[in-house]
């Protein structure tokens, strides 16, 4: 078995694992995460606009939470969120929100490497 075949199998399996983690975070952790930002105007507007509980709606609501948690200083400086709101979110919940999306970025770069390797 070649290394390329093993890399391809791991890459495809990783896609399903990451997809599952993202779905778990969106369906099980999103409402709890939004509860810590219940007084935030940006979150309330975003939830009203994307409030039909369809997969695309949950993705966009989660995207805002990931933006807040991944670049807190930028959003604090812009006045979109306060330090107290960000500090109130438990560390375990932050991990559940951020890590599936960070793994997706790593998976994307691994897919680019696979594509270059396949065409080589």
JOPECOR-V519407 format. One record per backbone hydrogen bond with DSSP energy under -0.5 kcal/mol. NH is the residue of the N-H (numbers start at 1). CO is the residue of the C=O. E is the energy in kcal/mol with one decimal. If there is no record, write none. Layout:
NH;CO;E + NH;CO;E
This chain:
6;2;-1.8 + 7;3;-2.6 + 8;4;-2.3 + 9;5;-2.4 + 10;6;-2.6 + 11;7;-2.4 + 12;8;-2.3 + 13;9;-2.6 + 14;10;-2.5 + 15;11;-1.6 + 16;12;-1.5 + 17;13;-2.1 + 18;14;-2.8 + 19;15;-2.3 + 20;16;-2.3 + 21;17;-2.3 + 22;18;-2.5 + 23;19;-2.4 + 24;20;-2.5 + 25;21;-2.4 + 26;22;-2.5 + 27;23;-2.7 + 28;24;-2.5 + 29;24;-0.7 + 29;25;-1.1 + 30;25;-0.8 + 33;29;-2.3 + 34;30;-2.8 + 35;31;-1.4 + 36;32;-0.7 + 36;33;-0.9 + 37;34;-1.2 + 38;35;-1.0 + 40;37;-1.4 + 44;40;-2.1 + 45;41;-2.6 + 46;42;-2.2 + 47;43;-2.5 + 48;44;-2.1 + 49;45;-2.4 + 50;46;-2.6 + 51;48;-0.8 + 58;54;-2.4 + 59;55;-2.2 + 60;56;-2.0 + 61;57;-2.2 + 62;58;-2.5 + 63;59;-2.1 + 64;60;-1.4 + 65;61;-1.5 + 66;62;-2.7 + 67;63;-2.3 + 68;64;-2.4 + 69;65;-2.3 + 70;66;-2.6 + 71;67;-1.9 + 75;71;-1.5 + 76;72;-2.4 + 77;73;-2.4 + 78;74;-1.7 + 79;75;-0.6 + 79;76;-0.8 + 80;75;-2.2 + 81;75;-1.0 + 86;82;-1.8 + 87;83;-2.5 + 88;84;-1.3 + 89;85;-0.5 + 89;86;-0.8 + 94;90;-2.0 + 95;91;-2.2 + 96;92;-2.0 + 97;93;-1.7 + 98;94;-2.6 + 99;95;-2.3 + 101;98;-0.5 + 102;98;-2.1 + 103;99;-2.8 + 104;100;-1.5 + 105;101;-1.5 + 106;102;-2.0 + 107;103;-2.7 + 108;104;-2.1 + 109;105;-2.0 + 110;106;-2.2 + 111;107;-2.1 + 112;108;-1.9 + 113;109;-2.2 + 114;110;-2.2 + 115;111;-2.5 + 116;112;-2.4 + 117;113;-2.7 + 118;114;-2.8 + 119;115;-2.0 + 120;116;-0.9
